[in-house]
Amino acid sequence: MANITVTVTAAQQLSLDWVTADATDWANNAVHERARVASVEITQKLLEHCNTNSIAMATGEAAQLQQAYDLDVILTAAARNAAAADAP
């Protein structure tokens, strides 16, 4: 499990205090929800790839996400950015 730490300025904290009772809880919810949406998107891409290529899809969310990377169905954002930077 990874830990993600976010640091905000005093002004940002004051701003967050106006819109949420607990900025840490709000940030955790935002990260978890974005990860959930990405998981759904990745799983859909994997399902399409596996069906098109007659490949057995892995069982379980973590295994499916790993399979999507292993089969090059998806690339990390860092890898996509690097490829874009190298493109003519």
ABEGO torsion letter per residue (X at the ends): XBBBBBBBBAAAAAAAAAABABAAAAAAAAAAAAAAAAAAAAAAAAAAAAAAAGBBBBBEAAAAAAAAAAAGABBBAAAAAAAAAABX
